[in-house]
């Protein structure tokens, strides 16, 4: 399954989302609503798929380099197709100032996934990275709640808003899964990369090190921004205002 075919399938899914109902409060940002809805579908699918891969093929944990299967290879190909489609969707519809973090993230992911899809190498390593999508589900749901105006309980004072139960639960699940599936997974992958560095070419080692370093840094910045927006402050302007940084607060990415 080529990344080109998967990108076309992902584009069709993005087009289908045009016909889904959009809350009135989000109609002025219809592209963002559609894009995040597509991302939520991708995260839900690939997060569960990655767990299934390791459940059905536990031996892959012992050899992340050269033990691909049709199930795991197809997962990486489908996800790579989504990232290609989303890269161009974001590049064409967002300013570079607002989207550079997303584009950098997608570039780093695709550079690694290309190795797995094309040469069937490090497929297990790529599948491991897709466990991050479990957290992305809550990132996307959080931003959809913001866009739909469901962050706060209706009728609460503007100067003293009360977050809704749905938003509070999503926020805590978001932060908890971020620590486990983003920070924890990236730390485990970094340790594995260091432990098996002698088995890799210099190019692959450099590619993995640079990509993991960039994504890990983004994850820590993401955690800080979310913590500041949802936990350390009660100002409604902070959470919604910072949503302009897409990778930070609007449910973007792995």
N, C-alpha and C positions, 0 to 999 in steps of 0.2 A: 504493500500500500504506500504510494508515494505521498510526500508532503504536499505536493501540488493538488492531488485529488482531495486530500483531507482539508486543505485550505478552502477548496471550492465548497465542500460539504459544510464547513464552518460558516462560510459566507451565506449559504442558503439558510442556515439556522438564524443568522443575524437578520436576514431579510424577513424571515417568518415572524420574528419578534416585532416587526413593524405593525402587525395586525393584532397584537396583544393589547388589551386595554391599558391605557396610561392614565394615572391619577391626574386630576385637573391641576393640582399644584406642581406637577412635574412636566406639564405640556410645553412650557417654555424651554425645557431642557430635554426634549424628546429623544435627541440623539444619545445623550448621556444615559437616559433611562434604558433605551434599547441596548446600548453597548454593555451596560452593567448586567442587564438581564441575561444577555448572551453569555457573559463571563460567569454568571452564577450557574447557568446550565452546564458550562464546561467544567467548573470546579466540582459540582455535585457528581458529575459523571466520572471524571478522572480521579477524584479523591477516593471514591468507592472502588473504582477499577484497580487502583494501585494497591489498596488493601487486599483485594481479591487475588491479585497476582502473587503477593507474598504468602497469602493463606494457602493457595493451591500449589505454589512452588517454593516452599520454605528453603530449598537448597540454593535458591538464588541469593540468599543472604550470605552464603559461604563463598560465592563467586560472583561478585557484581560486575566483573569484567567480561566474561566470555560464556555466559550460560543463558543466552536468549531463548525465548519461546515465542510462538505465534501470538499468544495472548499479550505478553509484555511488549513485544516489538510493535504490535498494533496500537497499544496504548500510547507509546512514545510518538508514533507516527501521527495519530489523531491529535494529540496535544500539540505537536509541532505545527500541524496544519492550522490549529486554532491560533497559535501565537503569530504565525505569518499573517493570517487574516486580520487579527486584532492590531498588529503593528501598523498595517496600512490604513485600517479604519481610524486609528488614533492619529496617525500622521496627517491624514487628510482632513480631519475634523477638529483637531485641537491645535492651539498655538504651541510652538516649540517650548516656550517658557513654562507652560502648564504640563507638557507631556514628555519632557526629556527624560524624566526618571523612568517612566513606563517604557519608553523606547530603548533606553539603556538596558533595563531589566530584560526585555524581550530579546534584545540582541545577544546578551550573555547566555540566556537559556537556549536560543536557537543554535548558537555556535557549538554548544555541547550536544544538543539533541541531534544535530546533523551527523555527528560521528556515530551515534547509535542507530539512526535510521538508515544511513547509507552503507555503513560497514558492519553493522550489527555488533558493535563493540560497546562495552560499558552500558548495555541496556538496563541491567539491574541497578546501576548507579543512577540512571535517568529515572527509572521507576521510583527509586527511593526519594528523589527530589520532588516527585509529584505527590508525595504524602503531604507536602505543604498546602496542597489544594483543599485539604480538610479545613484548615484555617481560613482559606480564601472564601469558603462558603459564608462564613460569618462576617467577613469583611464586606462582601457584596450585599448581604442582607442589611447590614448596618447602613450602607450608603443609600439603599433603596428606601429605607425608613426615613432617612434625612430628606431625600428628594420628594417623597410623598407627604412630607410635613407631619410625620407621625413620631417625631422624636419626643415631644412633650405631651403630657396629658391635656386634652382640649379644655380650654377655659381657664387654665392657670395664668397667673399674672405674668406679663412679659418680663418684668424685672426679677421675678422669682419663679421661673418655670420648674415644673416637676417632670422629670423624664418618665415616659410611659413604662409599664411593666415589660412590654416587648422589647423596648430599646435597652432597658437596664439588663435584661437577661442576655440579649444579643451582645451587648458591650462586654459583659464579664466572660461569656463564652469566647468572644473574639480575643480578648487578652490572654485567657487561659490557653486556648489552642495555639495562639501565636507563640507563646513560650515553648510549648511542647513540639509543635509541628514545624515551626519556622526556626526558632533559635536552637532547639534541641536537635532537630534533624540536620541542620546545617553544621552544627558542632560535631555530630557523629560522622557526617560525610567528610569533614575536614580531617578528623582523626584517621578515618579509613584511608584517605588519600595519602596522608603522611606515612602511614604504616605500609602502604603498597607502592610507594614512589619508585622503588628500584625495578618494578615490573613494567614501568611505563616509559614511553619515549619522552624526551625533553619537551616536545611540542604538546603532547597530551597533558603532561604534568603542569606545564605553564598555563595551558588553557583552563584546566580544572582549578588551579590555584587562583588565577585572576578572577574567574567567574564566581567562585565561591566567596572570595574576599569581597567583591563588589556587592553580591546579593546579601551576604551576611551584614555588611555595613548598612545597606538599605533597610534590612529587617530591624536592626537596632534603632535606627532613626524612626522607622514606622512605629515601633513599640513606644518610644518616647512621645511621639506626637499623639498617638491614641490615648496614652495614659494621661497626658496633659489635657487633652480635649474632653475626655469622658469621666475622669476620676479626680484630677487635681484642680479642676475649675468647674464652677456651676454656671458660668456665663454662656448664654445661648449663642452669642456672637462668635465665641472662640471655636466651637465645634463646627458650626455651619460655615464660618468664614474660612477656616483652614481646609475645608473640603475642596477648595480650588486646587490644592496640590493633590493630584489624582492618585499618585502612588501612596501618599500619606494617609488620606482619610476617606477615599471614596470607593474602597473595595477593590482597588486594583491589585492584581497579581499574586504571583507565587511568592 
